[in-house]
């Protein structure tokens, strides 16, 4: 009888597939990081202008509230 020969083909194939998967994962991770864009100056300016507009609106509301007549004293019997 001949002795059984061991074949390393399955092990080598598995290692090659694992290496391909790891390299593909690294490629996908790097491409995803590259696609995440940093806001350009025009976008930053829009954000700053929006914040300035909101601040101006809040100041206007505060001014209107300061000048509003909130004196509600009176007789409740006269209200029907």
mmCIF file as gemmi writes it, N, C-alpha and C atoms, coordinates in Angstrom:
data_model
loop_
_atom_site.group_PDB
_atom_site.id
_atom_site.type_symbol
_atom_site.label_atom_id
_atom_site.label_alt_id
_atom_site.label_comp_id
_atom_site.label_asym_id
_atom_site.label_entity_id
_atom_site.label_seq_id
_atom_site.pdbx_PDB_ins_code
_atom_site.Cartn_x
_atom_site.Cartn_y
_atom_site.Cartn_z
_atom_site.occupancy
_atom_site.B_iso_or_equiv
_atom_site.pdbx_formal_charge
_atom_site.auth_seq_id
_atom_site.auth_asym_id
_atom_site.pdbx_PDB_model_num
ATOM 1 N N . UNK Axp A 1 ? 0.804 -1.174 0 1 0 ? 1 A 1
ATOM 2 C CA . UNK Axp A 1 ? 0 0 0 1 0 ? 1 A 1
ATOM 3 C C . UNK Axp A 1 ? 0.857 1.253 0 1 0 ? 1 A 1
ATOM 4 N N . UNK Axp A 2 ? 0.332 2.261 -0.685 1 0 ? 2 A 1
ATOM 5 C CA . UNK Axp A 2 ? 1.067 3.525 -0.736 1 0 ? 2 A 1
ATOM 6 C C . UNK Axp A 2 ? 0.615 4.417 0.415 1 0 ? 2 A 1
ATOM 7 N N . UNK Axp A 3 ? 1.538 5.165 1.008 1 0 ? 3 A 1
ATOM 8 C CA . UNK Axp A 3 ? 1.143 6.084 2.073 1 0 ? 3 A 1
ATOM 9 C C . UNK Axp A 3 ? 0.315 7.241 1.509 1 0 ? 3 A 1
ATOM 10 N N . UNK Axp A 4 ? -0.635 7.738 2.304 1 0 ? 4 A 1
ATOM 11 C CA . UNK Axp A 4 ? -1.466 8.88 1.878 1 0 ? 4 A 1
ATOM 12 C C . UNK Axp A 4 ? -0.631 10.149 1.852 1 0 ? 4 A 1
ATOM 13 N N . UNK Axp A 5 ? -0.745 10.861 0.733 1 0 ? 5 A 1
ATOM 14 C CA . UNK Axp A 5 ? -0.018 12.121 0.602 1 0 ? 5 A 1
ATOM 15 C C . UNK Axp A 5 ? -0.919 13.263 1.075 1 0 ? 5 A 1
ATOM 16 N N . UNK Axp A 6 ? -0.364 14.157 1.856 1 0 ? 6 A 1
ATOM 17 C CA . UNK Axp A 6 ? -1.122 15.317 2.319 1 0 ? 6 A 1
ATOM 18 C C . UNK Axp A 6 ? -1.05 16.393 1.248 1 0 ? 6 A 1
ATOM 19 N N . UNK Axp A 7 ? -2.187 17.021 1.033 1 0 ? 7 A 1
ATOM 20 C CA . UNK Axp A 7 ? -2.239 18.111 0.075 1 0 ? 7 A 1
ATOM 21 C C . UNK Axp A 7 ? -2.423 19.414 0.843 1 0 ? 7 A 1
ATOM 22 N N . UNK Axp A 8 ? -1.585 20.37 0.561 1 0 ? 8 A 1
ATOM 23 C CA . UNK Axp A 8 ? -1.662 21.694 1.2 1 0 ? 8 A 1
ATOM 24 C C . UNK Axp A 8 ? -2.438 22.683 0.34 1 0 ? 8 A 1
ATOM 25 N N . UNK Axp A 9 ? -3.1 22.228 -0.698 1 0 ? 9 A 1
ATOM 26 C CA . UNK Axp A 9 ? -3.825 23.111 -1.616 1 0 ? 9 A 1
ATOM 27 C C . UNK Axp A 9 ? -4.951 23.864 -0.933 1 0 ? 9 A 1
ATOM 28 N N . UNK Axp A 10 ? -5.693 23.186 -0.098 1 0 ? 10 A 1
ATOM 29 C CA . UNK Axp A 10 ? -6.809 23.849 0.584 1 0 ? 10 A 1
ATOM 30 C C . UNK Axp A 10 ? -6.302 24.93 1.537 1 0 ? 10 A 1
ATOM 31 N N . UNK Axp A 11 ? -5.229 24.632 2.235 1 0 ? 11 A 1
ATOM 32 C CA . UNK Axp A 11 ? -4.657 25.616 3.166 1 0 ? 11 A 1
ATOM 33 C C . UNK Axp A 11 ? -4.135 26.834 2.415 1 0 ? 11 A 1
ATOM 34 N N . UNK Axp A 12 ? -3.44 26.606 1.324 1 0 ? 12 A 1
ATOM 35 C CA . UNK Axp A 12 ? -2.902 27.721 0.53 1 0 ? 12 A 1
ATOM 36 C C . UNK Axp A 12 ? -4.052 28.549 -0.054 1 0 ? 12 A 1
ATOM 37 N N . UNK Axp A 13 ? -5.092 27.887 -0.552 1 0 ? 13 A 1
ATOM 38 C CA . UNK Axp A 13 ? -6.25 28.61 -1.098 1 0 ? 13 A 1
ATOM 39 C C . UNK Axp A 13 ? -6.929 29.457 -0.051 1 0 ? 13 A 1
ATOM 40 N N . UNK Axp A 14 ? -7.079 28.927 1.15 1 0 ? 14 A 1
ATOM 41 C CA . UNK Axp A 14 ? -7.705 29.674 2.24 1 0 ? 14 A 1
ATOM 42 C C . UNK Axp A 14 ? -6.874 30.9 2.61 1 0 ? 14 A 1
ATOM 43 N N . UNK Axp A 15 ? -5.574 30.717 2.675 1 0 ? 15 A 1
ATOM 44 C CA . UNK Axp A 15 ? -4.679 31.845 3.008 1 0 ? 15 A 1
ATOM 45 C C . UNK Axp A 15 ? -4.757 32.92 1.934 1 0 ? 15 A 1
ATOM 46 N N . UNK Axp A 16 ? -4.788 32.527 0.662 1 0 ? 16 A 1
ATOM 47 C CA . UNK Axp A 16 ? -4.868 33.504 -0.433 1 0 ? 16 A 1
ATOM 48 C C . UNK Axp A 16 ? -6.191 34.272 -0.35 1 0 ? 16 A 1
ATOM 49 N N . UNK Axp A 17 ? -7.285 33.575 -0.085 1 0 ? 17 A 1
ATOM 50 C CA . UNK Axp A 17 ? -8.586 34.25 0.017 1 0 ? 17 A 1
ATOM 51 C C . UNK Axp A 17 ? -8.606 35.221 1.192 1 0 ? 17 A 1
ATOM 52 N N . UNK Axp A 18 ? -8.039 34.841 2.315 1 0 ? 18 A 1
ATOM 53 C CA . UNK Axp A 18 ? -7.985 35.733 3.483 1 0 ? 18 A 1
ATOM 54 C C . UNK Axp A 18 ? -7.164 36.977 3.169 1 0 ? 18 A 1
ATOM 55 N N . UNK Axp A 19 ? -6.048 36.794 2.489 1 0 ? 19 A 1
ATOM 56 C CA . UNK Axp A 19 ? -5.201 37.948 2.126 1 0 ? 19 A 1
ATOM 57 C C . UNK Axp A 19 ? -5.961 38.886 1.198 1 0 ? 19 A 1
ATOM 58 N N . UNK Axp A 20 ? -6.681 38.331 0.223 1 0 ? 20 A 1
ATOM 59 C CA . UNK Axp A 20 ? -7.451 39.16 -0.703 1 0 ? 20 A 1
ATOM 60 C C . UNK Axp A 20 ? -8.538 39.931 0.043 1 0 ? 20 A 1
ATOM 61 N N . UNK Axp A 21 ? -9.217 39.27 0.971 1 0 ? 21 A 1
ATOM 62 C CA . UNK Axp A 21 ? -10.256 39.948 1.75 1 0 ? 21 A 1
ATOM 63 C C . UNK Axp A 21 ? -9.683 41.065 2.614 1 0 ? 21 A 1
ATOM 64 N N . UNK Axp A 22 ? -8.544 40.824 3.228 1 0 ? 22 A 1
ATOM 65 C CA . UNK Axp A 22 ? -7.918 41.859 4.066 1 0 ? 22 A 1
ATOM 66 C C . UNK Axp A 22 ? -7.494 43.047 3.208 1 0 ? 22 A 1
ATOM 67 N N . UNK Axp A 23 ? -6.882 42.797 2.065 1 0 ? 23 A 1
ATOM 68 C CA . UNK Axp A 23 ? -6.455 43.898 1.187 1 0 ? 23 A 1
ATOM 69 C C . UNK Axp A 23 ? -7.668 44.665 0.655 1 0 ? 23 A 1
ATOM 70 N N . UNK Axp A 24 ? -8.741 43.96 0.334 1 0 ? 24 A 1
ATOM 71 C CA . UNK Axp A 24 ? -9.956 44.631 -0.119 1 0 ? 24 A 1
ATOM 72 C C . UNK Axp A 24 ? -10.571 45.486 0.976 1 0 ? 24 A 1
ATOM 73 N N . UNK Axp A 25 ? -10.549 44.993 2.205 1 0 ? 25 A 1
ATOM 74 C CA . UNK Axp A 25 ? -11.066 45.774 3.326 1 0 ? 25 A 1
ATOM 75 C C . UNK Axp A 25 ? -10.256 47.033 3.56 1 0 ? 25 A 1
ATOM 76 N N . UNK Axp A 26 ? -8.947 46.918 3.471 1 0 ? 26 A 1
ATOM 77 C CA . UNK Axp A 26 ? -8.079 48.1 3.641 1 0 ? 26 A 1
ATOM 78 C C . UNK Axp A 26 ? -8.342 49.108 2.53 1 0 ? 26 A 1
ATOM 79 N N . UNK Axp A 27 ? -8.495 48.617 1.295 1 0 ? 27 A 1
ATOM 80 C CA . UNK Axp A 27 ? -8.772 49.509 0.167 1 0 ? 27 A 1
ATOM 81 C C . UNK Axp A 27 ? -10.099 50.243 0.371 1 0 ? 27 A 1
ATOM 82 N N . UNK Axp A 28 ? -11.137 49.507 0.769 1 0 ? 28 A 1
ATOM 83 C CA . UNK Axp A 28 ? -12.451 50.124 0.979 1 0 ? 28 A 1
ATOM 84 C C . UNK Axp A 28 ? -12.406 51.143 2.118 1 0 ? 28 A 1
ATOM 85 N N . UNK Axp A 29 ? -11.687 50.823 3.188 1 0 ? 29 A 1
ATOM 86 C CA . UNK Axp A 29 ? -11.591 51.732 4.326 1 0 ? 29 A 1
ATOM 87 C C . UNK Axp A 29 ? -10.893 53.026 3.915 1 0 ? 29 A 1
ATOM 88 N N . UNK Axp A 30 ? -9.796 52.908 3.163 1 0 ? 30 A 1
ATOM 89 C CA . UNK Axp A 30 ? -9.063 54.101 2.723 1 0 ? 30 A 1
ATOM 90 C C . UNK Axp A 30 ? -9.883 54.919 1.737 1 0 ? 30 A 1
ATOM 91 N N . UNK Axp A 31 ? -10.618 54.276 0.845 1 0 ? 31 A 1
ATOM 92 C CA . UNK Axp A 31 ? -11.429 55.028 -0.113 1 0 ? 31 A 1
ATOM 93 C C . UNK Axp A 31 ? -12.582 55.73 0.591 1 0 ? 31 A 1
ATOM 94 N N . UNK Axp A 32 ? -13.129 55.132 1.648 1 0 ? 32 A 1
ATOM 95 C CA . UNK Axp A 32 ? -14.202 55.776 2.404 1 0 ? 32 A 1
ATOM 96 C C . UNK Axp A 32 ? -13.667 57.001 3.134 1 0 ? 32 A 1
ATOM 97 N N . UNK Axp A 33 ? -12.473 56.906 3.705 1 0 ? 33 A 1
ATOM 98 C CA . UNK Axp A 33 ? -11.879 58.045 4.395 1 0 ? 33 A 1
ATOM 99 C C . UNK Axp A 33 ? -11.601 59.174 3.417 1 0 ? 33 A 1
ATOM 100 N N . UNK Axp A 34 ? -11.2 58.843 2.19 1 0 ? 34 A 1
ATOM 101 C CA . UNK Axp A 34 ? -10.891 59.868 1.199 1 0 ? 34 A 1
ATOM 102 C C . UNK Axp A 34 ? -12.156 60.571 0.728 1 0 ? 34 A 1
ATOM 103 N N . UNK Axp A 35 ? -13.305 59.872 0.728 1 0 ? 35 A 1
ATOM 104 C CA . UNK Axp A 35 ? -14.551 60.465 0.266 1 0 ? 35 A 1
ATOM 105 C C . UNK Axp A 35 ? -15.173 61.399 1.284 1 0 ? 35 A 1
ATOM 106 N N . UNK Axp A 36 ? -14.787 61.288 2.548 1 0 ? 36 A 1
ATOM 107 C CA . UNK Axp A 36 ? -15.305 62.192 3.568 1 0 ? 36 A 1
ATOM 108 C C . UNK Axp A 36 ? -14.643 63.544 3.384 1 0 ? 36 A 1
ATOM 109 N N . UNK Axp A 37 ? -15.389 64.444 2.783 1 0 ? 37 A 1
ATOM 110 C CA . UNK Axp A 37 ? -14.823 65.736 2.416 1 0 ? 37 A 1
ATOM 111 C C . UNK Axp A 37 ? -14.833 66.685 3.604 1 0 ? 37 A 1
ATOM 112 N N . UNK Axp A 38 ? -13.788 67.454 3.692 1 0 ? 38 A 1
ATOM 113 C CA . UNK Axp A 38 ? -13.702 68.512 4.687 1 0 ? 38 A 1
ATOM 114 C C . UNK Axp A 38 ? -14.423 69.716 4.099 1 0 ? 38 A 1
ATOM 115 N N . UNK Axp A 39 ? -15.26 70.398 4.865 1 0 ? 39 A 1
ATOM 116 C CA . UNK Axp A 39 ? -15.979 71.545 4.305 1 0 ? 39 A 1
ATOM 117 C C . UNK Axp A 39 ? -15.013 72.578 3.741 1 0 ? 39 A 1
ATOM 118 N N . UNK Axp A 40 ? -15.326 73.052 2.557 1 0 ? 40 A 1
ATOM 119 C CA . UNK Axp A 40 ? -14.488 74.074 1.934 1 0 ? 40 A 1
ATOM 120 C C . UNK Axp A 40 ? -14.847 75.426 2.504 1 0 ? 40 A 1
ATOM 121 N N . UNK Axp A 41 ? -14.063 76.41 2.161 1 0 ? 41 A 1
ATOM 122 C CA . UNK Axp A 41 ? -14.239 77.742 2.742 1 0 ? 41 A 1
ATOM 123 C C . UNK Axp A 41 ? -15.62 78.314 2.477 1 0 ? 41 A 1
ATOM 124 N N . UNK Axp A 42 ? -16.188 78.057 1.282 1 0 ? 42 A 1
ATOM 125 C CA . UNK Axp A 42 ? -17.501 78.617 0.989 1 0 ? 42 A 1
ATOM 126 C C . UNK Axp A 42 ? -18.563 78.026 1.913 1 0 ? 42 A 1
ATOM 127 N N . UNK Axp A 43 ? -18.448 76.732 2.21 1 0 ? 43 A 1
ATOM 128 C CA . UNK Axp A 43 ? -19.402 76.122 3.127 1 0 ? 43 A 1
ATOM 129 C C . UNK Axp A 43 ? -19.228 76.676 4.536 1 0 ? 43 A 1
ATOM 130 N N . UNK Axp A 44 ? -17.998 76.903 4.95 1 0 ? 44 A 1
ATOM 131 C CA . UNK Axp A 44 ? -17.754 77.483 6.267 1 0 ? 44 A 1
ATOM 132 C C . UNK Axp A 44 ? -18.313 78.893 6.346 1 0 ? 44 A 1
ATOM 133 N N . UNK Axp A 45 ? -18.173 79.649 5.268 1 0 ? 45 A 1
ATOM 134 C CA . UNK Axp A 45 ? -18.72 81.003 5.252 1 0 ? 45 A 1
ATOM 135 C C . UNK Axp A 45 ? -20.232 80.981 5.361 1 0 ? 45 A 1
ATOM 136 N N . UNK Axp A 46 ? -20.883 80.01 4.685 1 0 ? 46 A 1
ATOM 137 C CA . UNK Axp A 46 ? -22.335 79.897 4.778 1 0 ? 46 A 1
ATOM 138 C C . UNK Axp A 46 ? -22.759 79.594 6.213 1 0 ? 46 A 1
ATOM 139 N N . UNK Axp A 47 ? -22.017 78.734 6.875 1 0 ? 47 A 1
ATOM 140 C CA . UNK Axp A 47 ? -22.338 78.397 8.259 1 0 ? 47 A 1
ATOM 141 C C . UNK Axp A 47 ? -22.154 79.611 9.153 1 0 ? 47 A 1
ATOM 142 N N . UNK Axp A 48 ? -21.075 80.347 8.957 1 0 ? 48 A 1
ATOM 143 C CA . UNK Axp A 48 ? -20.837 81.536 9.769 1 0 ? 48 A 1
ATOM 144 C C . UNK Axp A 48 ? -21.903 82.595 9.514 1 0 ? 48 A 1
ATOM 145 N N . UNK Axp A 49 ? -22.298 82.764 8.235 1 0 ? 49 A 1
ATOM 146 C CA . UNK Axp A 49 ? -23.347 83.744 7.918 1 0 ? 49 A 1
ATOM 147 C C . UNK Axp A 49 ? -24.67 83.326 8.526 1 0 ? 49 A 1
ATOM 148 N N . UNK Axp A 50 ? -24.961 82.038 8.515 1 0 ? 50 A 1
ATOM 149 C CA . UNK Axp A 50 ? -26.194 81.546 9.125 1 0 ? 50 A 1
ATOM 150 C C . UNK Axp A 50 ? -26.2 81.786 10.621 1 0 ? 50 A 1
ATOM 151 N N . UNK Axp A 51 ? -25.051 81.556 11.258 1 0 ? 51 A 1
ATOM 152 C CA . UNK Axp A 51 ? -24.953 81.782 12.699 1 0 ? 51 A 1
ATOM 153 C C . UNK Axp A 51 ? -25.113 83.262 13.022 1 0 ? 51 A 1
ATOM 154 N N . UNK Axp A 52 ? -24.55 84.13 12.184 1 0 ? 52 A 1
ATOM 155 C CA . UNK Axp A 52 ? -24.681 85.567 12.409 1 0 ? 52 A 1
ATOM 156 C C . UNK Axp A 52 ? -26.137 86.004 12.239 1 0 ? 52 A 1
ATOM 157 N N . UNK Axp A 53 ? -26.835 85.419 11.274 1 0 ? 53 A 1
ATOM 158 C CA . UNK Axp A 53 ? -28.243 85.763 11.053 1 0 ? 53 A 1
ATOM 159 C C . UNK Axp A 53 ? -29.092 85.31 12.238 1 0 ? 53 A 1
ATOM 160 N N . UNK Axp A 54 ? -28.819 84.139 12.742 1 0 ? 54 A 1
ATOM 161 C CA . UNK Axp A 54 ? -29.562 83.638 13.899 1 0 ? 54 A 1
ATOM 162 C C . UNK Axp A 54 ? -29.317 84.53 15.111 1 0 ? 54 A 1
ATOM 163 N N . UNK Axp A 55 ? -28.074 84.935 15.305 1 0 ? 55 A 1
ATOM 164 C CA . UNK Axp A 55 ? -27.74 85.817 16.422 1 0 ? 55 A 1
ATOM 165 C C . UNK Axp A 55 ? -28.474 87.149 16.289 1 0 ? 55 A 1
ATOM 166 N N . UNK Axp A 56 ? -28.538 87.695 15.086 1 0 ? 56 A 1
ATOM 167 C CA . UNK Axp A 56 ? -29.242 88.963 14.871 1 0 ? 56 A 1
ATOM 168 C C . UNK Axp A 56 ? -30.735 88.804 15.156 1 0 ? 56 A 1
ATOM 169 N N . UNK Axp A 57 ? -31.307 87.677 14.733 1 0 ? 57 A 1
ATOM 170 C CA . UNK Axp A 57 ? -32.731 87.427 15.008 1 0 ? 57 A 1
ATOM 171 C C . UNK Axp A 57 ? -32.988 87.333 16.51 1 0 ? 57 A 1
ATOM 172 N N . UNK Axp A 58 ? -32.108 86.658 17.222 1 0 ? 58 A 1
ATOM 173 C CA . UNK Axp A 58 ? -32.276 86.53 18.667 1 0 ? 58 A 1
ATOM 174 C C . UNK Axp A 58 ? -32.178 87.878 19.362 1 0 ? 58 A 1
ATOM 175 N N . UNK Axp A 59 ? -31.267 88.719 18.906 1 0 ? 59 A 1
ATOM 176 C CA . UNK Axp A 59 ? -31.145 90.049 19.495 1 0 ? 59 A 1
ATOM 177 C C . UNK Axp A 59 ? -32.394 90.88 19.228 1 0 ? 59 A 1
ATOM 178 N N . UNK Axp A 60 ? -32.967 90.75 18.024 1 0 ? 60 A 1
ATOM 179 C CA . UNK Axp A 60 ? -34.184 91.475 17.687 1 0 ? 60 A 1
ATOM 180 C C . UNK Axp A 60 ? -35.353 91.014 18.55 1 0 ? 60 A 1
ATOM 181 N N . UNK Axp A 61 ? -35.462 89.717 18.735 1 0 ? 61 A 1
ATOM 182 C CA . UNK Axp A 61 ? -36.531 89.186 19.591 1 0 ? 61 A 1
ATOM 183 C C . UNK Axp A 61 ? -36.357 89.692 21.025 1 0 ? 61 A 1
ATOM 184 N N . UNK Axp A 62 ? -35.125 89.703 21.524 1 0 ? 62 A 1
ATOM 185 C CA . UNK Axp A 62 ? -34.867 90.199 22.873 1 0 ? 62 A 1
ATOM 186 C C . UNK Axp A 62 ? -35.249 91.658 23.016 1 0 ? 62 A 1
ATOM 187 N N . UNK Axp A 63 ? -34.95 92.46 21.998 1 0 ? 63 A 1
ATOM 188 C CA . UNK Axp A 63 ? -35.298 93.885 22.029 1 0 ? 63 A 1
ATOM 189 C C . UNK Axp A 63 ? -36.812 94.062 22.036 1 0 ? 63 A 1
ATOM 190 N N . UNK Axp A 64 ? -37.504 93.261 21.209 1 0 ? 64 A 1
ATOM 191 C CA . UNK Axp A 64 ? -38.964 93.357 21.178 1 0 ? 64 A 1
ATOM 192 C C . UNK Axp A 64 ? -39.576 92.933 22.506 1 0 ? 64 A 1
ATOM 193 N N . UNK Axp A 65 ? -39.028 91.918 23.133 1 0 ? 65 A 1
ATOM 194 C CA . UNK Axp A 65 ? -39.554 91.472 24.421 1 0 ? 65 A 1
ATOM 195 C C . UNK Axp A 65 ? -39.307 92.498 25.514 1 0 ? 65 A 1
ATOM 196 N N . UNK Axp A 66 ? -38.162 93.187 25.448 1 0 ? 66 A 1
ATOM 197 C CA . UNK Axp A 66 ? -37.869 94.215 26.446 1 0 ? 66 A 1
ATOM 198 C C . UNK Axp A 66 ? -38.862 95.369 26.35 1 0 ? 66 A 1
ATOM 199 N N . UNK Axp A 67 ? -39.326 95.697 25.15 1 0 ? 67 A 1
ATOM 200 C CA . UNK Axp A 67 ? -40.234 96.828 24.966 1 0 ? 67 A 1
ATOM 201 C C . UNK Axp A 67 ? -41.698 96.453 25.065 1 0 ? 67 A 1
ATOM 202 N N . UNK Axp A 68 ? -42.011 95.184 25.213 1 0 ? 68 A 1
ATOM 203 C CA . UNK Axp A 68 ? -43.408 94.752 25.245 1 0 ? 68 A 1
ATOM 204 C C . UNK Axp A 68 ? -44.052 95.103 26.578 1 0 ? 68 A 1
ATOM 205 N N . UNK Axp A 69 ? -45.325 95.461 26.51 1 0 ? 69 A 1
ATOM 206 C CA . UNK Axp A 69 ? -46.085 95.777 27.724 1 0 ? 69 A 1
ATOM 207 C C . UNK Axp A 69 ? -46.615 94.476 28.304 1 0 ? 69 A 1
ATOM 208 N N . UNK Axp A 70 ? -46.063 94.086 29.423 1 0 ? 70 A 1
ATOM 209 C CA . UNK Axp A 70 ? -46.48 92.829 30.042 1 0 ? 70 A 1
ATOM 210 C C . UNK Axp A 70 ? -47.292 93.065 31.307 1 0 ? 70 A 1
ATOM 211 N N . UNK Axp A 71 ? -47.762 94.278 31.506 1 0 ? 71 A 1
ATOM 212 C CA . UNK Axp A 71 ? -48.557 94.618 32.666 1 0 ? 71 A 1
ATOM 213 C C . UNK Axp A 71 ? -49.99 94.142 32.413 1 0 ? 71 A 1
ATOM 214 N N . UNK Axp A 72 ? -50.389 93.098 33.089 1 0 ? 72 A 1
ATOM 215 C CA . UNK Axp A 72 ? -51.71 92.522 32.872 1 0 ? 72 A 1
ATOM 216 C C . UNK Axp A 72 ? -52.595 92.681 34.106 1 0 ? 72 A 1
ATOM 217 N N . UNK Axp A 73 ? -52.22 93.619 34.97 1 0 ? 73 A 1
ATOM 218 C CA . UNK Axp A 73 ? -53.035 93.806 36.178 1 0 ? 73 A 1
ATOM 219 C C . UNK Axp A 73 ? -54.368 94.428 35.805 1 0 ? 73 A 1
ATOM 220 N N . UNK Axp A 74 ? -55.373 94.054 36.487 1 0 ? 74 A 1
ATOM 221 C CA . UNK Axp A 74 ? -56.713 94.568 36.22 1 0 ? 74 A 1
ATOM 222 C C . UNK Axp A 74 ? -57.705 93.768 37.033 1 0 ? 74 A 1
ATOM 223 N N . UNK Axp A 75 ? -58.915 94.152 36.933 1 0 ? 75 A 1
ATOM 224 C CA . UNK Axp A 75 ? -59.932 93.463 37.667 1 0 ? 75 A 1
ATOM 225 C C . UNK Axp A 75 ? -60.452 92.306 36.828 1 0 ? 75 A 1
ATOM 226 N N . UNK Axp A 76 ? -60.506 91.165 37.433 1 0 ? 76 A 1
ATOM 227 C CA . UNK Axp A 76 ? -60.964 89.976 36.73 1 0 ? 76 A 1
ATOM 228 C C . UNK Axp A 76 ? -62.48 89.928 36.634 1 0 ? 76 A 1
ATOM 229 N N . UNK Axp A 77 ? -63.179 90.722 37.464 1 0 ? 77 A 1
ATOM 230 C CA . UNK Axp A 77 ? -64.634 90.725 37.434 1 0 ? 77 A 1
ATOM 231 C C . UNK Axp A 77 ? -65.181 91.38 36.18 1 0 ? 77 A 1
ATOM 232 N N . UNK Axp A 78 ? -64.403 92.256 35.576 1 0 ? 78 A 1
ATOM 233 C CA . UNK Axp A 78 ? -64.899 92.974 34.412 1 0 ? 78 A 1
ATOM 234 C C . UNK Axp A 78 ? -64.773 92.16 33.129 1 0 ? 78 A 1
ATOM 235 N N . UNK Axp A 79 ? -64.033 91.107 33.184 1 0 ? 79 A 1
ATOM 236 C CA . UNK Axp A 79 ? -63.835 90.282 31.972 1 0 ? 79 A 1
ATOM 237 C C . UNK Axp A 79 ? -64.959 89.291 31.878 1 0 ? 79 A 1
ATOM 238 N N . UNK Axp A 80 ? -65.645 89.243 30.741 1 0 ? 80 A 1
ATOM 239 C CA . UNK Axp A 80 ? -66.76 88.31 30.583 1 0 ? 80 A 1
ATOM 240 C C . UNK Axp A 80 ? -66.401 87.228 29.624 1 0 ? 80 A 1
